[in-house]
Amino acid sequence: MPTEKFERLKPDKKEYILRSASREFAVKEYNEISISKIADEAGISRGSFYLYFKDKEDVFCAVIEAHKDRIRNDLMDIYSHATSTKNVILEVYDYFSHLSTFEQSLFEKISSNMTSKVHELFSTNFTNFDTEIQNRLRQSILSMNIEISEDLEERIKIAEEILFAMLIASLIELSMGKESIEGERLKLERKLDIIIEGIKSIVNNYAE
C-alpha cells in the first residue's frame, strides 16, 4: 500500500495521482502499463513514484482501495433502506449494472489481473453484502417465531452463498453483453423468487 510519504500529501494531490493512475489501468492491459507512464500522467517523476509506492501492483491496489471505499459507502446506503432480501440483491445489481463506462472498464481490468493481493482487496467489497443477506434471512425466520437451530443456521449460510453466486453470475453475464440490463435483471428476479420460495418452504417444515 502507499507509503507514509504519499499519505502526507495534500488530499487534492493524492486524488490527482490516483485518478491519473486509474485512467491508465482502465484503458490499458496491466502488462502494457509502465511506471514511467503512470508517473508522467500524474505529473510526478519516476523517483517520486517510488517514494509513494513500492511498485506497479502497489499503486494498482491503491486505486482499488480508493474506489472500494466509495463503493462500500454506496452499498451501505443501499442496505440501510432496502426492504427485503430480494430488494437488497436487486438494488446491488442495479448499482453495479449502472456504473459508468470508465468504472466498468476499470473493474474489468481488475478482474483480469486478480493477484492474491488484489483479490483480497476487491472481495472485501462484498463482505458486508454476505453479512447483510444472512442477517435478513435470519430476521425473516425469527419474525415467524421459529428457533434457529444449528442445522437451520447452516441452511441459511448455504442460501446466502447461492444468492450471492446468482448476483455475481448475472453481473458477469451482463458484462459479456449476452443480455440487456433489463433482461438480465428480469432473469435474476425470477431466480430469486424461486430460491426465496424454497427457503420459505424449508422454514415452514421447521415450523411443523
Secondary structure per residue as TSV (DSSP state, phi and psi in degrees):
chain	resnum	aa	ss	phi	psi
A	1	M	-	360.0	166.9
A	2	P	-	-54.9	151.0
A	3	T	-	-76.0	169.4
A	4	E	H	-61.8	-33.5
A	5	K	H	-61.9	-39.9
A	6	F	H	-65.7	-44.2
A	7	E	H	-63.3	-24.1
A	8	R	T	-85.0	-6.5
A	9	L	S	-65.3	159.6
A	10	K	-	-64.4	143.5
A	11	P	H	-51.8	-41.3
A	12	D	H	-67.4	-32.5
A	13	K	H	-72.6	-40.9
A	14	K	H	-60.8	-44.3
A	15	E	H	-62.9	-40.6
A	16	Y	H	-64.4	-42.7
A	17	I	H	-62.8	-46.4
A	18	L	H	-69.6	-36.0
A	19	R	H	-66.2	-39.3
A	20	S	H	-65.0	-43.4
A	21	A	H	-64.3	-38.1
A	22	S	H	-59.3	-41.6
A	23	R	H	-62.1	-40.0
A	24	E	H	-64.4	-47.0
A	25	F	H	-68.2	-26.8
A	26	A	H	-78.4	-27.0
A	27	V	H	-109.6	-9.6
A	28	K	S	-127.0	157.4
A	29	E	-	-70.2	147.5
A	30	Y	G	-54.9	-44.3
A	31	N	G	-74.7	-6.9
A	32	E	G	-93.3	-9.3
A	33	I	-	-92.3	129.0
A	34	S	-	-105.1	154.0
A	35	I	H	-62.7	-36.5
A	36	S	H	-61.4	-39.9
A	37	K	H	-68.3	-40.9
A	38	I	H	-61.0	-44.7
A	39	A	H	-62.6	-43.2
A	40	D	H	-61.4	-46.3
A	41	E	H	-64.0	-31.9
A	42	A	H	-87.1	-6.1
A	43	G	T	73.3	31.2
A	44	I	-	-127.2	162.8
A	45	S	-	-80.5	162.1
A	46	R	H	-61.0	-37.1
A	47	G	H	-62.5	-41.4
A	48	S	H	-64.4	-36.3
A	49	F	H	-55.4	-46.3
A	50	Y	H	-74.1	-13.2
A	51	L	H	-78.1	-24.2
A	52	Y	H	-99.6	-33.2
A	53	F	-	-136.4	153.1
A	54	K	S	-74.5	-44.8
A	55	D	S	-162.2	-169.7
A	56	K	H	-66.3	-39.2
A	57	E	H	-62.8	-34.4
A	58	D	H	-62.9	-46.5
A	59	V	H	-72.0	-32.1
A	60	F	H	-60.1	-44.8
A	61	C	H	-66.5	-34.9
A	62	A	H	-65.3	-37.7
A	63	V	H	-63.7	-45.3
A	64	I	H	-61.1	-43.6
A	65	E	H	-60.4	-41.9
A	66	A	H	-63.9	-43.6
A	67	H	H	-72.5	-34.3
A	68	K	H	-61.9	-42.2
A	69	D	H	-59.6	-43.4
A	70	R	H	-67.3	-42.6
A	71	I	H	-63.8	-41.9
A	72	R	H	-59.7	-41.9
A	73	N	H	-64.5	-40.9
A	74	D	H	-64.3	-40.9
A	75	L	H	-67.4	-39.5
A	76	M	H	-62.0	-33.4
A	77	D	H	-66.0	-40.0
A	78	I	H	-61.8	-46.3
A	79	Y	H	-60.1	-34.4
A	80	S	H	-70.4	-25.7
A	81	H	H	-118.5	-6.7
A	82	A	-	-64.9	143.2
A	83	T	-	-98.4	-12.1
A	84	S	S	-157.8	170.3
A	85	T	H	-57.4	-48.5
A	86	K	H	-60.4	-43.1
A	87	N	H	-63.7	-40.2
A	88	V	H	-59.2	-49.3
A	89	I	H	-64.4	-43.4
A	90	L	H	-67.2	-36.4
A	91	E	H	-69.7	-36.0
A	92	V	H	-66.1	-40.5
A	93	Y	H	-59.8	-47.4
A	94	D	H	-59.0	-40.0
A	95	Y	H	-63.0	-52.1
A	96	F	H	-72.3	-29.1
A	97	S	H	-76.7	-13.7
A	98	H	T	-112.8	19.9
A	99	L	-	-63.1	155.8
A	100	S	-	-64.9	161.1
A	101	T	H	-56.8	-40.2
A	102	F	H	-60.9	-47.6
A	103	E	H	-66.2	-39.1
A	104	Q	H	-61.8	-43.4
A	105	S	H	-63.4	-41.7
A	106	L	H	-62.4	-45.0
A	107	F	H	-71.3	-27.6
A	108	E	H	-64.3	-41.5
A	109	K	H	-67.0	-38.0
A	110	I	H	-61.5	-45.2
A	111	S	H	-63.7	-34.0
A	112	S	H	-83.8	-6.8
A	113	N	T	-127.0	49.8
A	114	M	-	-85.8	79.2
A	115	T	-	-72.6	168.5
A	116	S	H	-59.5	-37.9
A	117	K	H	-68.1	-42.6
A	118	V	H	-67.8	-41.0
A	119	H	H	-59.9	-41.9
A	120	E	H	-62.4	-42.8
A	121	L	H	-66.8	-46.3
A	122	F	H	-68.4	-40.7
A	123	S	H	-68.4	-24.3
A	124	T	G	-66.7	-15.3
A	125	N	G	-60.3	-28.8
A	126	F	G	-101.7	0.1
A	127	T	H	-58.9	-47.8
A	128	N	H	-66.4	-28.7
A	129	F	H	-63.5	-46.8
A	130	D	H	-55.9	-49.2
A	131	T	H	-63.3	-41.1
A	132	E	H	-62.3	-45.2
A	133	I	H	-64.7	-44.6
A	134	Q	H	-59.3	-44.6
A	135	N	H	-63.4	-40.7
A	136	R	H	-67.9	-40.1
A	137	L	H	-62.2	-43.3
A	138	R	H	-64.5	-42.5
A	139	Q	H	-64.0	-37.7
A	140	S	H	-62.7	-40.1
A	141	I	H	-70.0	-42.7
A	142	L	H	-63.0	-32.1
A	143	S	T	-66.5	-17.2
A	144	M	T	-93.0	8.5
A	145	N	T	58.0	40.7
A	146	I	-	-110.6	130.1
A	147	E	-	-71.6	135.1
A	148	I	-	-89.6	102.2
A	149	S	-	-78.4	174.4
A	150	E	H	-62.1	-39.1
A	151	D	H	-66.5	-42.4
A	152	L	H	-68.1	-35.6
A	153	E	H	-60.4	-41.5
A	154	E	H	-64.3	-39.1
A	155	R	H	-67.1	-35.2
A	156	I	H	-62.9	-43.3
A	157	K	H	-62.4	-43.0
A	158	I	H	-63.9	-42.7
A	159	A	H	-62.2	-41.1
A	160	E	H	-61.9	-41.8
A	161	E	H	-64.1	-38.7
A	162	I	H	-65.8	-45.0
A	163	L	H	-63.6	-41.1
A	164	F	H	-63.0	-45.3
A	165	A	H	-62.4	-36.5
A	166	M	H	-65.0	-41.6
A	167	L	H	-63.0	-49.1
A	168	I	H	-61.6	-42.2
A	169	A	H	-60.9	-40.1
A	170	S	H	-65.5	-41.3
A	171	L	H	-67.7	-35.6
A	172	I	H	-67.5	-45.0
A	173	E	H	-58.9	-40.1
A	174	L	H	-65.6	-42.5
A	175	S	H	-65.8	-24.2
A	176	M	T	-85.5	-2.4
A	177	G	T	72.8	20.6
A	178	K	S	-80.0	-17.1
A	179	E	S	-151.8	155.0
A	180	S	-	-73.5	164.3
A	181	I	H	-57.2	-45.1
A	182	E	H	-68.6	-41.0
A	183	G	H	-65.3	-43.2
A	184	E	H	-68.0	-35.0
A	185	R	H	-65.3	-40.7
A	186	L	H	-63.5	-42.1
A	187	K	H	-62.4	-43.3
A	188	L	H	-62.5	-42.7
A	189	E	H	-62.1	-40.8
A	190	R	H	-63.9	-41.5
A	191	K	H	-64.5	-40.9
A	192	L	H	-61.7	-41.9
A	193	D	H	-60.0	-41.8
A	194	I	H	-66.3	-47.0
A	195	I	H	-66.3	-44.0
A	196	I	H	-66.4	-36.0
A	197	E	H	-64.8	-38.1
A	198	G	H	-64.4	-39.1
A	199	I	H	-63.2	-42.9
A	200	K	H	-61.4	-39.2
A	201	S	H	-64.0	-42.0
A	202	I	H	-62.3	-45.1
A	203	V	H	-64.0	-40.0
A	204	N	H	-63.1	-33.8
A	205	N	H	-63.8	-34.9
A	206	Y	H	-70.2	-26.8
A	207	A	H	-77.9	-21.6
A	208	E	-	-78.5	360.0
